[in-house]
């Protein structure tokens, strides 16, 4: 969260995240170049760099696309989600190096402009075997650039969350372009099908994870009332059903509502129940999948926080979510009133 848009403060968690990321990329490049140099001693330095950066970028792209469904499947993967944008920027930089070196090596020595040459040096767009696959990689690189350039929260606020999210959902279109870029490229180099097989396995894994995550319930249906509800209130469940400092997400009248049970540290005092809309103001994250941290509802995506009683972010932040009146009867049955939501 930020009051003003300024340089990111690199806290310990961010520094550790980026150190692991940088070390992983460097190790991957060194390992790939070393093995390839041994297996293909005649390969030039440019070829080794092109292949190593391309491979590292594709590996990172698969990791990025796997993080979302993994976090839905198991909460222990959430730390990977908090700084996923760092992975995206690193993936773009690797893709940019790969694309720039490829353009220089294959298109910079002719009479035509290298960018123009990518699209018109080979125009067999009606052929599967001879399809100019480099154009697909170039288009994917443009999408990765747009995502990396707009990764800061300034652009999220300026473009508005729906537009920003829509732009970043283009990563799936770019992923399809990358898959075709690799597959069609390998068709023109049948001597090494192993890379295409590896990318095919990665595609199956990504599709499988998204399919599994899509089948997980994101919200519970409204349960049947087992008591007399107050006028204007809807029964949403028992207080004992909700883990302490966690929430149960339900759908009431088409609205996703996160019902939180906040643990009371006072001796002998009962836990409190709060109902808020389950949509974070930052990036429409699922607040019902978050938890209570320092007394505040904390979004699982990027850590935005809200007071469960008022829906307001702690000062000096100004974000606010809607809250709903809650009635808790003597048997710990929870009822909420949607018509009286506070904005």
Residue, then its C-alpha position, 0 to 999 in steps of 0.5 A: x500500500x502507498x500514500x504516494x507513488x515513490x521508489x519501492x522500499x526493499x524490506x527484508x522479505x523483498x530482498x530475500x525474494x529477489x536474492x533467491x530469484x537472481x541467484x536462481x536465474x544466474x545458476x540456470x544460465x550457467x548450468x544451461x550454458x555449461x551443459x550446452x557447451x559440452x554437448x555442442x562444442x561448436x556452438x557460438x557464444x551468441x547461440x549459447x546466450x540466445x538459448x539460455x536466456x530463452x530457456x530461463x524466460x520460459x521456465x519463469x513464465x511457467x512458474x508465474x502462471x503456476x503461482x495463482x492456482x497453487x495459492x488457491x490449492x494451498x495457502x503455503x504458496x501465498x508468499x510467492x504471490x506477494x511479489x510475483x511482479x518481480x518474477x514478471x519483470x525478470x522474465x521480461x528482461x530475459x525475454x528482451x535479451x533473448x529477442x534482441x540477440x536473436x534479432x541481431x544474429x538473424x536479421x541485423x546484417x541485411x538491407x532491411x530494418x531488423x524489425x521489418x525483417x522479422x515480419x517480412x524476411x519469411x512470409x510463409x504464413x500459410x505453411x505449418x513447417x515453414x511458418x515464420x515463428x519469430x513473429x509470434x515471439x516478437x508479439x509475445x515480447x510486446x505483451x510482456x513489455x506492456x505488463x512489465x512497464x505497468x507493473x507499478x501501483x501507479x498504473x494500477x490506480x491510473x488505468x483502474x483495476x478492471x483495465x489493469x487486470x484485463x491488460x495483465x490477463x493478456x499473459x495467457x495470450x502471450x503464453x499461447x504465442x510462446x508455446x507456438x513460437x517454440x513448437x513451430x521453431x522446433x518443427x524447423x529443427x527436428x534434430x532437437x525435439x526434447x525442448x518441445x517435449x519439455x514445453x509440452x509437459x509444462x503446458x499440461x502442468x499449467x492447464x492441470x493446475x488451473x483446472x484443479x483450482x477452478x474446481x475448488x469452491x471460492x464461496x459457500x452457498x447460503x445455508x438453510x436457516x435453523x432458527x428465526x432470522x431477525x427481520x431483514x437479516x440472512x442466516x450465514x452459518x455458525x460462528x464455530x464453523x469459522x476458524x479464528x482470524x479467518x473467514x468464510x466466504x458466502x454468496x448472499x443476493x449475488x454478493x460475495x461476503x467475507x464473514x470473519x471471526x476475529x479472535x479476542x486476546x482478552x481473557x474470557x472475552x468472546x471472539x467477534x464476528x464481522x462481515x465485509x465485502x470480499x473484494x480488495x480495493x487494490x486489485x480486486x483480490x479475494x479478501x475472504x481468503x485472507x486472514x487477520x494480521x495485527x487486528x486487520x483483515x489482510x488481503x492474501x494477494x498483496x497485503x492490503x489491510x482493512x479494519x474489520x469493524x469499519x472497513x477502513x484501511x489503517x491511517x494514513x491509508x484511505x482505502x475502504x470496503x463495505x461492511x454489513x451489520x451482523x447479528x449473533x444469537x445466543x446459539x452463535x448463529x450468524x445473521x447479516x443484513x446486506x441492505x444496510x451496508x456501510x460504504 
